Amino acid sequence: MKIISFGDVHMATRNLERMGEVMRDCDLIILSGDLTNFGGIDDARKVITDVRRACPAVLAVSGNLDQREVIPFLEQDGIALHGKGRVIEGVGIFGCGGSNITPFGTPTELSEDEIYSTLRAGYDFVRDVRPLLMICHTPPFDTKCDRIMSGKPVGSTAARQFIEEVKPDVCISGHIHESAGVDRIGPTQIFNAGPFKGGGYIVVRAENGRLDARLEFL
């Protein structure tokens, strides 16, 4: 199975037109949050419609810049990963949208306890499955994927704690635009592709009970 994941779309889906060869054998697209710019259901629907033209199979979490109404919309559309889990071709996929608390009061912010409990709820759907793919809009604290321009880490301590406890094979995050990169917490690979308009995306290949994940750019 080939999974393509990207996030921080913010309505900018134009790069999908440049991903023809990448999408040619794609089985699933996973959106890792911030589909819109402070938008609600109508804007989220537009993004998902564009993405489905590239690959009909889609899963998603919302981000902190998506209105809270996007969470039940994704659930009603059957593609939500916020506090949910799916097993697809032997891979357990679960997630948490929104972000930890920011100084900006964005629409979907969660306490660290809420992030942990949401990840736990999603994980409970797939707890007996390996390999595990975790989708968390906010990156785990103190990695190469959660640093703002000053170098200060601003990721989620709860996400980091959860990764240290559960040890998913791969964690795909976003949220911090300037921190596109790859890191590791124990056996878990951590990814942030940066904003989609910057051309970053993650390719995950699942084969023989393993995940091979790479950060790539257009």
C-alpha positions in Angstrom: 0.0 0.0 0.0 1.2 3.5 -0.9 0.0 6.4 1.3 0.6 10.1 0.5 0.3 12.5 3.4 0.4 16.3 3.5 -1.1 19.0 5.6 -1.3 22.7 6.3 -3.1 23.0 3.0 -4.8 26.3 3.9 -7.0 26.1 0.8 -3.9 25.9 -1.5 -4.4 22.7 -3.4 -2.7 23.8 -6.6 0.3 21.6 -6.1 -1.9 18.5 -6.6 -1.7 19.3 -10.3 2.1 18.8 -10.1 1.8 15.4 -8.4 0.5 13.3 -11.2 3.4 10.8 -11.2 3.4 10.7 -7.4 -0.3 9.9 -7.3 -0.2 7.4 -10.1 -0.2 4.4 -7.7 -1.4 6.1 -4.6 -3.9 4.0 -2.5 -4.7 6.5 0.2 -4.2 10.2 0.9 -4.0 11.4 4.6 -4.5 15.0 5.4 -2.7 16.0 8.6 -4.7 19.2 9.4 -5.2 22.8 8.6 -7.3 22.2 5.5 -8.5 25.8 5.6 -7.7 29.3 6.8 -10.1 29.7 9.7 -12.7 28.1 7.5 -15.6 25.8 8.3 -17.5 23.0 6.5 -17.8 24.6 3.1 -14.1 25.4 2.8 -13.1 21.9 4.1 -15.4 20.3 1.6 -13.7 22.2 -1.2 -10.3 21.0 -0.2 -11.4 17.4 0.2 -13.1 17.5 -3.2 -9.9 18.6 -4.8 -7.9 15.9 -3.0 -10.4 13.2 -4.1 -9.8 14.1 -7.7 -6.2 12.9 -7.2 -7.1 9.8 -5.1 -10.6 8.9 -4.0 -9.5 7.3 -0.8 -9.0 10.0 1.9 -8.6 10.2 5.6 -8.1 13.4 7.6 -7.7 15.3 10.8 -8.6 19.0 11.1 -6.0 21.5 12.3 -6.1 24.4 14.8 -7.0 26.9 11.9 -10.1 24.8 11.0 -13.3 25.7 12.8 -14.4 23.1 15.3 -17.4 22.2 13.1 -14.9 20.5 10.7 -14.4 17.7 13.1 -18.0 16.3 13.0 -18.1 17.1 9.2 -15.2 14.8 8.7 -16.9 12.1 10.8 -20.1 12.4 8.8 -18.1 12.1 5.6 -16.5 8.9 7.0 -12.9 10.1 6.8 -12.2 11.3 10.3 -9.1 10.2 12.3 -9.6 12.6 15.3 -10.0 10.2 18.2 -10.7 7.4 15.6 -8.7 4.5 14.2 -8.8 2.5 11.0 -7.2 -0.7 9.9 -6.4 -0.5 6.2 -4.5 -3.4 4.5 -3.1 -4.4 7.9 -1.9 -0.9 8.9 -3.4 0.7 12.0 -4.0 4.4 11.5 -5.2 6.8 14.2 -4.9 10.4 15.1 -5.6 13.7 16.8 -6.4 17.0 15.1 -6.3 20.6 16.4 -3.2 21.8 18.3 -2.0 22.4 21.8 -2.7 25.8 23.2 -1.1 28.7 21.2 -0.8 32.4 22.1 -3.2 33.2 19.2 -6.5 31.7 20.3 -7.1 29.8 17.1 -10.3 27.9 16.6 -9.4 24.3 17.5 -6.9 24.2 20.4 -6.8 21.4 23.0 -5.3 21.0 26.4 -2.5 18.5 26.7 -4.9 16.2 28.6 -7.3 16.4 25.7 -4.6 15.6 23.1 -3.5 12.6 25.1 -7.1 11.3 25.6 -7.9 11.8 21.9 -4.8 9.9 20.8 -5.7 7.2 23.3 -9.2 7.0 22.0 -8.0 6.6 18.4 -5.4 4.1 19.4 -7.9 1.9 21.2 -9.5 1.2 17.7 -6.2 -0.3 16.5 -4.3 -1.3 19.6 -3.8 -4.9 18.5 -2.5 -3.9 15.1 1.1 -3.4 13.8 2.5 -1.5 12.1 1.0 1.7 13.5 0.7 5.1 11.8 -0.1 8.1 14.0 -1.4 11.3 12.5 -1.2 14.3 14.9 -1.5 17.8 13.6 0.7 19.2 16.4 4.1 17.7 16.5 5.5 16.1 19.6 7.5 18.4 21.8 11.3 19.0 21.4 12.0 17.5 18.0 13.3 18.9 14.7 9.6 19.1 13.7 8.3 21.5 16.3 10.6 24.5 16.4 9.6 28.1 15.6 12.0 30.5 14.0 13.7 31.3 17.3 14.5 27.6 17.7 12.1 27.2 20.6 10.2 23.9 20.7 6.4 24.4 20.9 5.0 21.0 20.2 2.8 18.8 22.4 4.2 17.2 25.5 1.2 14.9 25.5 1.9 13.7 21.9 5.5 13.1 22.9 4.5 11.1 26.0 2.0 9.0 24.0 4.7 8.2 21.4 7.2 7.2 24.1 4.6 4.9 25.7 3.0 3.3 22.6 5.9 3.5 20.1 4.0 3.8 16.8 6.2 3.1 13.8 5.6 6.5 12.2 4.1 9.8 13.4 3.0 12.4 10.8 2.5 15.9 12.1 2.5 19.5 10.7 1.4 22.8 12.3 4.8 24.4 12.6 5.4 25.6 9.0 9.1 26.5 9.5 9.9 23.1 10.9 9.6 20.7 8.0 11.9 17.8 8.7 12.4 14.3 10.1 13.3 13.2 13.5 13.0 10.2 15.8 11.7 9.4 19.3 13.0 6.0 20.2 11.9 3.6 17.4 9.2 6.1 16.1 10.0 8.2 13.0 8.6 11.8 13.2 7.7 13.8 10.1 6.6 17.3 9.3 6.2 18.1 5.6 5.6 21.9 6.2 2.9 23.8 4.3 1.6 22.1 1.2 2.1 25.2 -0.9 5.9 24.7 -0.2 5.7 21.3 -2.0 6.3 19.0 0.9 4.7 15.6 1.3 5.3 12.3 2.9 5.3 8.9 1.1 4.5 5.9 3.3 4.8 2.4 1.8 3.4 -0.5 3.8 4.8 -3.9 2.9 5.4 -7.1 4.8 4.3 -5.7 8.1 6.6 -2.6 7.9 6.3 1.0 7.1 8.9 2.8 5.0 8.3 6.6 5.2 10.1 9.4 3.4 9.8 13.2 3.3 9.8 14.5 -0.3 9.4 17.8 -2.1 8.1 18.7 -5.5 
